Amino acid sequence: MSFIIDRYEKLLGFMFLIVFYMFITTNLFAAKIKDVSNIVGVRDNQLIGYGLVVGLNGSGDSSSNSKFTNQTLSNLLKNVNVKLNPKDIKSKNVAAVMVTATLPPFAREGDKLDITVSSIGDAKSLQGGVLLITPLKGVNGKIYALAQGPISMGGFNLKGGKKQKHFTTTVKVIKGATVERAVAWDLYHQQYATLSLKRSDFDLAVNIQNRINNYFKTKAAVAIDPRTIKLKKPANISMPEFLAKVENLNVKTQMPDVIVIDERTGTIVAGSDIMVQPTVITYGNFVIKIKKETSILDLTQMFQKFKASPQDMIAILENLKASNAINAKLIVN
């Protein structure tokens, strides 16, 4: 590789980060089927609920800006035979919150879930409060869990020798909810299942089909399209055991060449063996001539040596892709 730097002036902001994949992207490698696919129907479900956090030390919602908090508290007090006009509530020890959680597949009644509690009013902090019982519903409107309990997030973090307060209006509470309803799915008596690949790939779909059929010595799998594989359970095995064996089979796969760019943080993730074709790059106050095919690793090391900013590197990569000097897929976040 030969680079000729005609001219270059020092650029502002020299810090940037390059992270490289552990595997060479142009080579095949073995992966378990469960790492490259999902079983359709076996997935998480999102839950959400609206509730109140009480017992705050004057850091709750103000009466003037959060009328919905007063109305909710008034409705709650009616349930214990206390009738109070929302306009008469002046307490700053209450905050209205949204509570979210993830219900994992095959969760059962009594299981504990982690929850995230977030203020939706003008509360300054949820520290030290208690979340009152909050039903958590799925998209179908049914209640699947109940959240309740104290909120604690610690005091301060030490960062760089300085005290730094926690972000106190959004709190994650470990095991803050209890599952009240399971998502019913009779897996045992099923005869068929479907694998969904995490990316579209004809070769991978066919490889998985052949690997499963060769292992069970029967036509147990059929690739329908580059992302879908239909499974039929053999007669002498249960569905849970069948899926367990399928998921743990190794299959040959190829990781595509991808460059991922995060413009907000200036982070670039790229395969170290992605090649850059001969080209000339003119950007700002410098010119780079690439006389023969070279790897992106060598190119980025050269920019890092001369303290190029992340924005410069991102702009150059985007233009290299536009000019077909790089064949890798470019993903910009």
Backbone hydrogen bonds, N-H to C=O, Kabsch-Sander energy under -0.5 kcal/mol:
donor,donor_aa,acceptor,acceptor_aa,energy
4,I,289,K,-0.5
5,I,3,F,-0.5
6,D,4,I,-0.8
6,D,287,V,-1.3
17,L,266,G,-0.9
19,V,268,I,-1.8
21,Y,270,A,-0.6
27,N,24,I,-1.4
29,F,253,T,-2.3
31,A,251,V,-2.2
33,I,249,L,-2.2
34,K,247,E,-2.2
35,D,32,K,-1.6
36,V,32,K,-0.7
36,V,33,I,-1.0
37,S,33,I,-0.7
38,N,196,S,-2.4
40,V,38,N,-0.6
40,V,194,T,-2.7
42,V,39,I,-2.1
43,R,41,G,-1.1
45,N,103,L,-2.2
47,L,101,A,-2.9
48,I,137,K,-2.0
49,G,99,V,-2.1
51,G,97,V,-2.5
53,V,95,A,-2.8
54,V,52,L,-0.5
54,V,130,V,-2.5
56,L,93,N,-2.1
58,G,56,L,-1.5
60,G,92,K,-3.2
61,D,94,V,-2.4
66,S,62,S,-1.6
69,T,66,S,-0.9
70,N,66,S,-1.2
71,Q,67,K,-2.2
72,T,68,F,-2.2
73,L,69,T,-2.5
74,S,70,N,-2.3
75,N,71,Q,-2.3
76,L,72,T,-2.2
77,L,73,L,-2.2
78,K,74,S,-1.4
79,N,75,N,-0.8
79,N,76,L,-0.8
80,V,77,L,-1.3
81,N,78,K,-1.7
82,V,77,L,-2.5
83,K,81,N,-0.6
84,L,82,V,-0.6
88,D,85,N,-2.0
89,I,86,P,-1.3
90,K,88,D,-0.6
95,A,53,V,-2.3
97,V,51,G,-2.5
98,M,118,S,-2.7
99,V,49,G,-3.1
100,T,116,T,-2.2
101,A,47,L,-1.7
102,T,114,D,-0.6
103,L,45,N,-3.6
103,L,101,A,-0.5
107,A,104,P,-1.3
110,G,179,V,-2.7
111,D,108,R,-2.3
113,L,177,A,-2.4
115,I,173,V,-2.4
116,T,100,T,-2.5
117,V,171,V,-3.5
118,S,98,M,-2.5
118,S,116,T,-0.5
119,S,169,T,-2.7
120,I,96,A,-2.1
121,G,96,A,-0.7
124,K,59,S,-2.1
125,S,59,S,-1.5
126,L,168,T,-2.4
128,G,151,I,-1.3
129,G,126,L,-1.9
130,V,54,V,-2.7
131,L,149,G,-3.1
132,L,52,L,-2.7
132,L,130,V,-0.5
134,T,147,A,-2.8
136,L,145,A,-3.2
137,K,48,I,-2.7
137,K,135,P,-0.6
138,G,142,K,-2.1
141,G,138,G,-1.8
144,Y,136,L,-2.7
145,A,136,L,-1.4
146,L,178,T,-2.2
147,A,134,T,-2.6
148,Q,176,G,-1.9
149,G,131,L,-2.2
151,I,129,G,-2.9
152,S,150,P,-0.5
157,N,164,Q,-2.6
159,K,157,N,-0.7
159,K,162,K,-2.7
162,K,159,K,-1.4
164,Q,157,N,-2.5
166,H,155,G,-0.9
168,T,166,H,-1.1
170,T,167,F,-0.6
171,V,117,V,-3.0
173,V,115,I,-2.8
173,V,171,V,-0.5
174,I,172,K,-0.6
176,G,113,L,-0.8
176,G,173,V,-1.1
177,A,113,L,-1.8
178,T,146,L,-2.6
179,V,111,D,-2.9
180,E,144,Y,-2.5
181,R,144,Y,-1.7
184,A,182,A,-0.9
187,L,185,W,-1.5
190,Q,187,L,-1.5
193,A,231,L,-1.8
195,L,229,I,-3.0
196,S,38,N,-3.2
197,L,195,L,-0.5
197,L,227,R,-2.8
198,K,36,V,-2.4
201,D,226,P,-2.1
205,A,201,D,-2.3
206,V,202,F,-2.4
207,N,203,D,-2.6
208,I,204,L,-2.5
209,Q,205,A,-2.2
210,N,206,V,-2.7
211,R,207,N,-2.4
212,I,208,I,-2.4
213,N,209,Q,-2.2
214,N,210,N,-2.4
215,Y,211,R,-1.8
216,F,212,I,-2.3
217,K,213,N,-1.1
218,T,213,N,-1.1
220,A,218,T,-2.1
222,V,230,K,-2.1
224,I,222,V,-0.6
224,I,228,T,-2.4
225,D,228,T,-1.4
228,T,225,D,-0.6
229,I,195,L,-2.3
230,K,222,V,-2.7
231,L,193,A,-3.3
232,K,220,A,-2.7
233,K,191,Q,-2.5
237,I,234,P,-1.0
239,M,188,Y,-0.6
242,F,238,S,-2.7
243,L,239,M,-2.8
244,A,240,P,-2.0
245,K,241,E,-2.2
246,V,242,F,-2.4
247,E,243,L,-2.8
248,N,244,A,-1.2
249,L,246,V,-1.5
251,V,31,A,-2.7
253,T,29,F,-2.4
255,M,27,N,-0.6
258,V,256,P,-0.6
259,I,329,K,-3.0
260,V,269,V,-3.0
261,I,331,I,-3.2
262,D,267,T,-2.9
263,E,261,I,-0.7
266,G,262,D,-2.2
267,T,262,D,-1.0
268,I,17,L,-2.0
269,V,260,V,-3.1
270,A,19,V,-1.8
271,G,258,V,-0.8
274,I,271,G,-1.5
276,V,294,T,-4.0
277,Q,325,A,-2.6
279,T,290,I,-1.0
281,I,288,I,-3.7
282,T,280,V,-0.6
283,Y,281,I,-0.5
283,Y,286,F,-2.4
286,F,283,Y,-2.0
288,I,281,I,-3.2
289,K,4,I,-0.6
290,I,279,T,-3.3
290,I,288,I,-0.6
291,K,2,S,-1.1
291,K,289,K,-0.7
294,T,276,V,-2.2
296,I,274,I,-3.0
297,L,272,S,-0.8
299,L,295,S,-1.6
300,T,296,I,-2.8
301,Q,297,L,-2.1
302,M,298,D,-1.7
303,F,299,L,-1.9
304,Q,300,T,-2.6
305,K,301,Q,-2.2
306,F,302,M,-1.4
307,K,304,Q,-1.4
308,A,303,F,-2.6
313,M,309,S,-2.0
314,I,310,P,-2.8
315,A,311,Q,-2.2
316,I,312,D,-2.2
317,L,313,M,-2.4
318,E,314,I,-2.4
319,N,315,A,-1.8
320,L,316,I,-2.4
321,K,317,L,-2.2
322,A,318,E,-1.9
323,S,319,N,-1.6
324,N,321,K,-1.5
325,A,320,L,-2.4
326,I,320,L,-1.0
327,N,275,M,-0.5
329,K,257,D,-2.6
331,I,259,I,-3.0
331,I,329,K,-0.5
332,V,330,L,-0.5
333,N,261,I,-3.4
333,N,331,I,-0.6
